[in-house]
Amino acid sequence: MTCQSIRLVARLSRDQRGAAAIEFVILAPILIMMLLGVMQIGLYMQAQNALSGVAGDMSRYMSVEYQKDNEITNTQLEALAYTRAVSAPYLLDGARVGTTATNSATQAITNVREIELTMTYQVPSVIAFANMGPMNLTYKKSIYVTVT
């Protein structure tokens, strides 16, 4: 190597111009993916908490209505749960929510009606390009009401 080429290599090794841009180009995709992952986990947890909250609300509602001698049918319960899920404070996407209410096959306690409320929700994906597939949630709650 010539003296001139040695000086050129030494000068380039000390040159810091553009280093920050190159580091950003290398690290930005990783940081963006981590941010999107945190957002996806947040959406999943919010949906899980919303389904749990709606099921708890429906359980309380059924208990109060049965104490007032208002019998609620399974179809009415499904409609009420859906309406509660898509309204404030839960605000779930109505096209992604599903509710079913069925009587338990065997009623274990005399004069007590056991209703199985099942709610499903397809969590929206902010990382659909990662081809993770749909994130489906299912939440089941048994509701017990006294039948007179």
BELGI-V273904 format. One record per backbone hydrogen bond with DSSP energy under -0.5 kcal/mol. CO is the residue of the C=O (numbers start at 0). NH is the residue of the N-H. If there is no record, write none. Layout:
BEGIN
co=<CO & CO>
nh=<NH & NH>
END
This chain:
BEGIN
co=<1 & 2 & 3 & 4 & 5 & 6 & 7 & 8 & 9 & 10 & 15 & 17 & 18 & 19 & 20 & 21 & 22 & 23 & 24 & 26 & 27 & 28 & 29 & 30 & 31 & 32 & 33 & 34 & 35 & 36 & 37 & 38 & 39 & 40 & 41 & 42 & 43 & 44 & 45 & 46 & 47 & 48 & 49 & 50 & 51 & 52 & 53 & 54 & 55 & 56 & 57 & 58 & 59 & 60 & 61 & 62 & 63 & 64 & 65 & 68 & 69 & 72 & 73 & 74 & 75 & 76 & 77 & 78 & 79 & 80 & 81 & 82 & 83 & 84 & 86 & 86 & 92 & 92 & 93 & 95 & 97 & 99 & 101 & 105 & 108 & 110 & 111 & 112 & 112 & 113 & 114 & 114 & 115 & 115 & 116 & 117 & 118 & 119 & 120 & 120 & 122 & 123 & 126 & 127 & 133 & 134 & 136 & 138 & 140 & 142 & 144>
nh=<5 & 6 & 7 & 8 & 9 & 10 & 11 & 12 & 13 & 14 & 18 & 21 & 22 & 23 & 24 & 25 & 26 & 27 & 28 & 30 & 31 & 32 & 33 & 34 & 35 & 36 & 37 & 38 & 39 & 40 & 41 & 42 & 43 & 44 & 45 & 46 & 47 & 48 & 49 & 50 & 51 & 52 & 53 & 54 & 55 & 56 & 57 & 58 & 59 & 60 & 61 & 62 & 63 & 64 & 65 & 66 & 67 & 69 & 68 & 70 & 71 & 76 & 77 & 78 & 79 & 80 & 81 & 82 & 83 & 84 & 85 & 86 & 86 & 91 & 89 & 90 & 95 & 96 & 96 & 121 & 119 & 117 & 115 & 107 & 111 & 146 & 113 & 114 & 144 & 103 & 116 & 142 & 101 & 117 & 140 & 99 & 138 & 97 & 122 & 136 & 134 & 125 & 129 & 130 & 135 & 122 & 120 & 118 & 116 & 114 & 112>
END
